[in-house]
Amino acid sequence: MIAELQCVVLDCPDPTALAEFYRTVLGGTVNEPDPRWSTDAEWTTLHTPTGQVLAFQRALDHVPPRWQDPTSPQQFHLDLQVPDLHGPREQLLAAGAVLLDEHTGGTSWHVYADPAGHPFCLVRH
């Protein structure tokens, strides 16, 4: 092993707003004191209850990916495990997510975009 993953960082136009969105989805604490970094309007963190850390970095020229457009690929996405794919839909939409693809026909995931346009999948476990 060469390194240990410290956190996943997402570029976005409003770090605090995106951290709050993911706090609604995953739980946790926004800008929990942490000696590894300082937080401000340019850098916000979310410490999840399971120990993972997401960080959000201001990118004023952020251009969100366009789902299923090869000229603007998704770059990365998060897979979030849930027991029921349909149960959290209304909560996600109310928090600012956009449903991109339900993958009907027996698949075990639905694709959403967060408020900054990053795709993420709900995956049934």
C-alpha positions in Angstrom: 0.0 0.0 0.0 1.4 3.4 -1.0 -1.3 5.7 0.5 -4.5 5.9 2.5 -7.5 7.7 1.1 -8.0 10.9 3.2 -11.2 12.2 1.6 -13.0 12.7 -1.7 -13.1 16.3 -2.9 -15.8 17.7 -5.2 -15.4 20.9 -7.1 -18.6 23.1 -7.0 -19.7 26.7 -7.1 -21.0 26.7 -3.4 -19.1 24.4 -1.1 -21.3 25.0 2.0 -24.5 24.4 0.1 -23.2 21.1 -1.4 -21.9 19.9 2.0 -25.4 20.6 3.4 -27.0 18.6 0.6 -24.8 15.6 1.3 -25.3 16.0 5.1 -29.0 15.6 4.4 -28.3 12.5 2.3 -25.6 10.8 4.4 -25.8 12.5 7.9 -22.8 13.8 9.7 -21.2 17.1 10.6 -20.3 20.0 8.3 -17.0 21.6 9.1 -16.2 19.4 12.1 -12.9 20.6 13.5 -10.1 18.6 12.0 -6.3 19.2 12.3 -5.8 18.1 8.6 -7.3 21.2 7.1 -9.0 24.5 7.8 -12.5 25.3 6.4 -13.7 28.6 4.9 -15.9 29.8 2.1 -13.5 28.0 -0.4 -13.3 24.6 1.4 -16.0 22.8 3.3 -16.0 19.3 4.8 -18.5 16.7 5.7 -17.5 14.0 8.2 -20.1 11.2 7.8 -21.2 9.0 10.7 -19.3 6.0 9.1 -16.0 7.9 9.2 -15.7 8.9 5.5 -14.9 12.5 4.7 -16.2 14.4 1.7 -14.7 17.8 1.0 -16.1 20.5 -1.3 -13.9 23.0 -3.0 -15.1 26.2 -4.7 -14.7 26.3 -8.4 -16.1 29.5 -9.8 -15.9 28.1 -13.4 -17.4 24.7 -12.5 -19.2 23.2 -15.4 -21.3 20.2 -14.3 -21.2 17.0 -16.3 -24.2 16.3 -18.5 -25.6 12.8 -17.9 -25.0 10.5 -20.9 -23.3 13.2 -23.0 -19.9 11.9 -24.1 -18.7 15.5 -24.7 -19.1 16.2 -21.0 -18.4 13.0 -19.2 -19.4 12.4 -15.5 -15.7 12.3 -14.4 -16.6 10.3 -11.3 -19.7 9.4 -9.3 -20.5 8.2 -5.8 -22.4 5.0 -5.1 -24.6 5.3 -2.0 -26.1 2.1 -0.6 -29.7 2.0 0.4 -32.2 -0.8 1.4 -34.9 0.6 -0.9 -34.4 2.5 -4.1 -37.7 4.2 -4.1 -38.0 5.2 -0.5 -35.6 8.1 -0.4 -36.7 9.6 -3.8 -38.9 12.4 -2.4 -36.3 13.4 0.3 -33.6 13.6 -2.3 -35.7 15.7 -4.7 -36.7 18.0 -1.9 -33.0 18.4 -0.9 -32.2 19.5 -4.4 -31.2 16.3 -6.2 -32.4 15.6 -9.8 -33.4 12.1 -10.9 -31.4 11.3 -14.0 -32.2 7.6 -14.7 -34.3 5.1 -12.8 -32.8 2.1 -14.7 -36.1 0.3 -14.7 -36.3 -3.3 -15.7 -34.8 -5.0 -12.7 -31.6 -3.1 -12.1 -30.4 -2.3 -8.6 -29.5 1.4 -9.0 -31.0 4.8 -9.8 -28.9 7.7 -10.9 -29.3 11.2 -9.5 -27.4 14.5 -9.8 -26.6 16.6 -6.7 -27.3 20.3 -6.8 -23.9 21.0 -8.5 -24.6 18.5 -11.2 -22.4 15.6 -10.0 -24.0 12.2 -10.6 -24.5 9.8 -7.8 -26.1 6.4 -7.7 -28.4 4.9 -5.1 -27.6 1.2 -5.1 -29.8 -1.3 -3.4 -28.0 -3.6 -1.1 
